[in-house]
Amino acid sequence: MDLPEPVSHEAWSALPADLQASWVSYDVHYSKYACPQVDPCDMMTLYAWRGERVNAEALLYTREKTEALSLRLSSVGRKSRKGTPQGSARFLRYVATTDYKSCGYPSPDLPARLVPDVIDLPSALPLEAETVRPVWVTFEIPAACSPGKYEYTLEIVSSVSGKVLKTLQLTVDVSERSLPSPSEYRFHTDFWQQPYSVSRYYGLKPWSKAHFKALDPYMRMLARAGQKVVSAILFYEPWGKQSNDKFQPMIETTKLEDGTWSYDYTVFDRWVNFLERCGIRGQINCYSMIPWDMSFRYRDAASGTYQFLNTDTSSPEYRAFWTNFLVSFARHLKKKKWFDRTNLAMDERGFQAMRDAKEIAEAAGWKGKLALAGNYYAELSDDLQDYCIAFAHRFPEDVLAKRRAEGKVSTVYTCCTESQPNLFTNSQPAEAAYLPVFAVADGFDGYLHWSWLNWTDDPLRDSRFFMFAPGDTYVVYPGSRSSVRHERFTEGVQTAEKIRLLREEFEKAGRTAELQEMENVLHEFSQNLPVEGDSPARLLRKLSDVLRRVAK
């Protein structure tokens, strides 16, 4: 998508005629048309632990149109000592957004603008006159990588002549310290999955082999970020109209002609097994005993049609419907050896409805197997295995300590309510990395976000949606393309793991000075302090400096 913006020809005319290239801060969204105000930098150093994924950003800009450009990232000097950092360089593509940061229905008249968020596939791209093209560089540091400095060169090459037009240098300084593999992260990442947007976008039959094949790279990307939860859908559309694609049930419920019920778990079983193969092997959260419109679809065998039970949590029909299902579901999960991993999950439901669902679930053998993302209710804290509260809420310290001692999961979430920090396409890039660190600083076990790939109609070009802020509905792009938001969020999860490891080490060793220095800066992430302006980027830079210093 191209959204022309006013161009200052005078600013561009002050540049040399040839292509310009520089390392830049990845905390900034660089406008496609504004002449960038950057101090030219041709050398950068990235600091990394073994097992970490680290990123950098470069900027190409020109006052004259260029031919097609390619990127070439190559190592300099030593090639391998127990594994070498594996790097890639990709162009960033721009996607349409607005300045809307709220819930509800944004005005269609809001002016759109472009932000660089899509990390493209390997490709050659030209630069139009007086335009900017960011470049995203990523390094995966093998767990077996030898500590030390690794030198790389980023070459910007003419795809027509093969001539190297610009060269930038980069050093990856690898520490002796190591992160665990993502499957072993303690940070509890929970992005809800939406498999049906993938089948719709690619025109695939849901749950066909082709559908699973198309889903595979996205779910592996999510696993790399430390995802701990399988999102499973029990009945048709738990969330009404807030997604571009309806959530189909993963368990087919049928009312037989004699009035009894049968349940087909085929899709549910395939989904859980598939995510295990992708590396997501944690808890299974099943939505929802309390959908937003309190309507439950089932197949009526007598008529061969779908029918809906419209009810509320206090009705005898609701109790009978769910009791039958839960008894069967528990039996099936125990047979698959999944029962201990599974929670009946609800989203933003009221206190009385939760109490009703809890009583019915426990009567059917589900004591302690509940999850809620919503407001904090003190009366429910002991009953919820997985309790995720909204950003503006907090667990009392004694409640949080008790939940942690009992092995319960306590997390925080943002949604369209929070203008900052968040994961919108109009959010500052640093906000994605800030969120996991904020969670750790405030004593939470992790972070939840409702959407991973609820794609819009044209997700690669336009992140706007008829509800919510732009980009709120998805974090990664078609074609297995990552995003700046995904990469920065993964960075934040890794930082959370570093904090955990250093805390454990310093407490055990009695290194109180280093521990206190780290805790002092973490206190600045507390939600008692406002998140304003560039504070996410500023605090992350400060924390990064402290962690590098105390970790030596």
N, C-alpha and C positions, 0 to 999 in steps of 0.2 A: 504494500500500500504506500502511496506517495501523498503526503499532505504538505504541499508547499507552504513555507513560512517566510516571513520577511527576511531578506538577506542584506547584510551590510556590505555592499560591494567595496566600500572604502577600506574596511578592515581586511577583507581578503586581498585587495590589491597591494597591501603592504608586505605580503609574503613573497618569498622567491617563487619563481615560476615552476620549479620542479616539485616533485612529491615530497611531502614532509612526514616524518615518522618520529614518534617519541613514546617512551613508557609514560603512563599516566596513573593517577589514582583510580582504583576500581570502586571508589565510594561515590563517584560522580556519574550521572547520566549525561553524556555529551550530545548536545543537539546536532542533528544531521546537517543543519544549514548555517549555524553560527560559527564564525571563525574562532577556533578554540584559543582560550587564553591560558596557555601552559608554558612552563619553563622546559625547554627541550632537554630530554634525558635519554641517553643511549645506553645506560647501564643500570641494571636492577639486580637486587639480591632478594631471594625468597628463603625464609628459614622454615625448616620442616622437621618433624619427627619421622622416624621410620613408621611406615604404615599409614602415613597421612596423605591427603589430597590437597594440593595448594594451587593457587591461581594468581595470575597477573593480567594486566590489561595494557595494551598498546593502542596508539591512535595514529591512523593515517589520515592526512588531510591535504587538500590541494586547491589552488586557485584555477588550475587548468584541468580539463578532462584528461583522464588517463586511459590507457588501454587496459585490458583485463589483467588483474594482478593475482598472483598465487602466493601462498605462504610456505616457507620451508624452515622447519625447526630442526637443528642438528647439534649434536654434542661436539665439544672441542676437547681434545686431549684424550684422557683415559676413557675407555669404553665401558668397562665393567669391573666391579670388585664386589662380589656377592650380590649382584643385582644393581642396575642403574636406574635412576629416576626416569620414568617413561612419560614423555611430554607430547602434547598436541597443541596446534595453533589453529584457530577457527575464526572466521569473520563473525561479527555480531550483525544480525539483521534487526531492523526497526519494526515495531509493532504499534498500532494505534492505541492511544489511551486518552483519558481526560483527567481533569483535576478533581473529579468526584471521589470522595472518600467517606461513604456512608452506606446505610441500608436503604431499602425502598427502591423507588423507580427513578433513576436519574433522568433529567430532561434530555430529550433527543437533540435539543438545540445547543447543548454544551459544546464548546469548541474542542476539537480533537487535536492532539499533537502526537509526535512520534517519540518513542523511547527505545534504546537498544537493549533488548532482553533475550532474543533468540540466539543461542549459540548454534551456528549453522553447521551443516555437514561439510566435509571437505569440498571446496569449490573455488573457482576463480571468479572474481568480481571486478568490474571497472569502477572508477570513481568519476562521478560527474563533476563538472566545474563547480568550485565553491561548495564542496560537500566534505563530510567527515565519515570515516568508516572505522569503528573500533574493532580491535582484534583481541580475542580471549585466549589466553595460554593456560593450560592445565598440566600439572605434573602429578602422577601417582608415584609415591615413594614405596618401593617394595619393602616388605618386612625384613628381608635379608640384606637390605642395602647397607654397604659399609659407610660409617660416618665420614664426613668430609665435604669438600666443596666440589661441585660438578658444574662445569662451564658449558653454556649453550649459546648458539647464535640463531636469532630469528632473522631470516632473509625475506625481503619483499621482492618478488621476482616478476618480471614481465612474462606473461603467459604466451606472448607472441614471439619475442626475441630470445627469451630465456635469460636475459640480462638481469643481474642483481641490481635493483634500484636503490635499496636502502638496507642497512644492517643494524640490528640492535643486539646488545649483549645481555646475557642473563646468567646469574649464578644461583644454583640451588645449594644451600648450606644445610647439610643433613646432620641432625643431632644424634647422639648415642641413644637417646630416649626413644621409646616405641609406644605406639598406640595398639590396642588390641584390634582384632578384625572387627568389621562392623557388626557381625552377628553377635559379638561378645560385648558390644557397648552396653553400659548400664543405663545410659540416657534413653528415656522411653519416648521414641518418636512414633506418632500416630497420625498419619494422613489417611483419610478415608478414600478407598479406591472406587472408581466408577468404570467398570469394564465395558459398559454399554455405549459410551461415547466412542470407544475405539471401533466397535463393530459397526456403528452407524457411519463414522467418518470414512472407513475403508470399504463400506458396503459388504460386510461379511455376516454370515449367519451366526447369531449368538451361540457361543459354546462349540462351534465347529473347530476342527484342527487349525484352520486358517486363523480363526479368532484368537486361539491360545498362542499361536505363533506370533501374531501381531502384538499381543499383550506382553510377551516375554521381555523385550528390552526395557519397557517402562517399569515393570515390576522389579527387574534387576537393578535399575537405577534407584528405585525406592529402597531396596534392600541395602544398597551401598551407602545410603544416607542413614542407616541404622534403624529402619522401620521395624517395629516390634509387634504389630497388630494386623490380623486378617480382618477385613471388613466384610461381613456376610449379610445378605438381605433375606429376611424370612418371608415377608409378604410384600406385595406390590406397593411400591412407592411410599416409603416412610416419610418423605419430606415434601409432599405436594408438588408445587410447580417451581421450586427454586433451582432446578437443574434443566439444562437444555435437553437432556435425555432422561427418560423415565427409568427408575430403578426397578427392573424386573425381579421377581422372587427367585431365589436359588433353591427353594424347596416348593414343589408343586403339591398343593393341598386340595384334596378331592372329598366332597361329601357324597358318599355312596347312596344307592337307592334305599337301603335299609336304615339310613340315618346315621350310620357310623362314618368314621373318617379314615382316609388313607393318606400317606405322605411319601412322596418320591424324593429321595435325597441325592439323586445322581449328580446334578449340577453342583450342589453344595460340596459333595465329596471331591469332585474333580477340581473345584476352585481351591479348596484347602490344600489338596495334594500338589496342585500346580504352584501355589505360592511357596510351599515348602521347598520345592525344587529351585525356585528363584531366590531362596535364602531368607524368606520371611516365615519364621517358625515359632513365633511367640503366641500370645493369647489370641483367641478368636472372639470378636465382639459381634453379636448378632442383633440386627436392627429390624423391627422394634416392636415391643409389646405395646407401646403408646405412640403410634404414628401421629403426625400433625393433624390429619383430618379424621382420625379414629374410624377408619374404614379398612376392612380386611377382605381381600379378594380370595375366592376359592372357586374351584371347578365343580359344577353340579352335574353329577353323573347322569341323573335322570333326564335332564334337558340337553346335556352336552354343551352348556354355555357357562360363562363366568358369571358369578353372582358376587354381591358384596354384603358383608355384615357390617352395618353401620350402628355403632353402639358407644357406650362409655365404660370406664373401668369399674363402675359400681354395679353394672347390670348382671343378672344371672346368665345371660347369653354370653357375655364376655368371659365370665368365669368358666363356663362349660367349654367354650371354644378353646381357650388357652390351656385349660387343664388337660384336655385330650391331646393337644399338640405337644405340650411340654413333657408329658409322660413318655410319649413316643420318641421325641427328640432326645431326651436324656438316655433312653435305652440305646438309641442309635449311636450317640456320642461315646457311650461307655464301650460299646462294641468296637468302635474305631480307636479307642484309647485317647479321645480328645476331650472328654468331659471336664477334666481338671483345668483345661486351657480355656474353656468357653464361658463367656458372660452374656447374659441377656442385657442388651445395651439400649439406652434411651437417650434422646437428645432434647435438651431444653424443655423438659416437662415439669409441670407443677408438682408441689409437695403432695397433695392428696392423691393425685393419679399415681405417683410413685409409690405411695403407701399401699394403694390397692393392688398394684402390680406385684409389689414385694410379697404381700400376703398370699396371693394366688401362686406365685412362683415357689415360695417356700413350702406351701402345701403340696405342690407337685414334686418336691425333692430338690429344689434349686437354692437352698439356703446359702447365702453368701456369694452367689454367682451373678451379681448384678453390676452394671456400669451405668454411669450418668455423666453426660457433658451438659453443664448448666450452672445455675446459681448454687451458692453454698447453703445447704440446709443442715444445721447441726444435728438434727434428729436422725438424719440418714447416714451420717458418716460411718457408723459402725456396720451398716448393712451393705455398703457398696465396696466391692473388691477393687473397682477401678472408678475413681471419682476425679473428673476433670472440671475445674471451675473456671468461670469467665475471668478475663484479665483484671477486671476491677475488683474481684473478690479475693479473699485470702483465707487459708486455713489457720485457725489459732495454733500457736506453736505446740501446745500440748497435744492437740488433735493430730497434727502432722507427725509428731514423734510417735504417738500411739499407732497410727496407721502404718508408719514405716516399720515399727517393731513387729507388727502383725503380718508383714509381707504384702500389704495393700499398696496399690499404685495411686499416686496423687499427682495430678498434672494440671496444666493451665492451657487455655486456648484463647485465640483471638478470632474474631469473625468480622463482619462488616461494621460492627459497632465501633471498633477501635480505628481511629484515623491514623494513629501512629503509636507504636510500631506495628507493621503489618506486612503482608506479602502481595500487595497490589502491584500492578505494573507501574503505577505512579508513586509507589513507595521509594524511599531512598534505598539504594542497593544494600547498605549496611544494616538495614532493619531486619533483613532475613537472618543475618548472622547474630544480631543482637538478641533475638527471641530465645534461642536455647540458653544463652548465657544468662539472660534475665531469669529464666526458669530455675536454673541452678542457684543463682544468687538469692532468690526468694524461697529456696527450700523445696521446690517442686521436683518430682522425679523426671519430668519431661514436658513435652508440648504436643498439643493436638491442633490440627487444622482440618476443616471439613472437606476440603477438595484437593485432589491431586491432578486429575485430568478430565474434569467436566468441561470438555471443549465447547467453545462457541461455534457458530456456523462457519466462521472463517478464522480459526485460531492462529494461524501463522501470520496473519496480517492485521487482525482486529481483535483486541482483547476486551472490548466493551461488551456488556451484557445488559439485557433489559431490566435486570434486578442487580443490585449491589455495585460496588466499586469495580472498575475494570481490572481484570486479572485475578479477582477473588476466586474465580471458579476453576482455575487450573494453574499449575506451576511448571509443567513441562509441555513440549510442543510435538506435533505430529512429525513423523520421520525419525523418531527416537532422538529428537533434538533436546538437549538440555537448555537451561536458562541461567541467566545471572542469578536469579532468585534461588534456584535449586542449588547452584554451586555455593552461594554464600550461606544458605541454610546449612548445608553439609559442613561447611567450615565452622559454623556455630556449634554444631553437634560435636565436632572434633575438639573444639575449645572446651566444651562442657566435660568431655572425657579427660582432657588434660588437667582441668581443675580437680576432678575427682581423684585422679592418680596422684597429683601433687599433694592434695590434702591428706590422703592416706599415708603417703611417705613422710611428710613433715610431722604429722601428729605422732607417728610411730617413732620417728627419730628425735623428737623433741626440738625440731627446728622452728622455734616459735617466732623468730624474727621474720623469716621468709613467709611463714604461714600468715602472720599478721599483715605483712605488706600486700599479699594477695587478697586477703579478706577486706582490707581497706578499700581497694579499688572495686571489688565486687559489691561492696555496700552501695556504691554509686549507681549500680544497676537496679537497686531496690525500687519497687513500685511506689514507695513512699516519696520518691523524687520524680519530678515530671520528665516525660520523654518529649523533648522539644527540639525543633530545628535539626542541627547536625550532631546532636548529642550521641546518637547511636554510633556513628563513625568515630567521633572523638573518643568515646569511652572504650571502644574496641581497640583503637590504636594504643591507648594508654594501657589496657589490660595486656595486649600482646607484648609490649615492652617489658612489663612486669613479669609475665610468665617466662619470657626468654631469659630474663636476668636471674630469677630465683631457681630456674630449672637447671642452671649450669652446675 
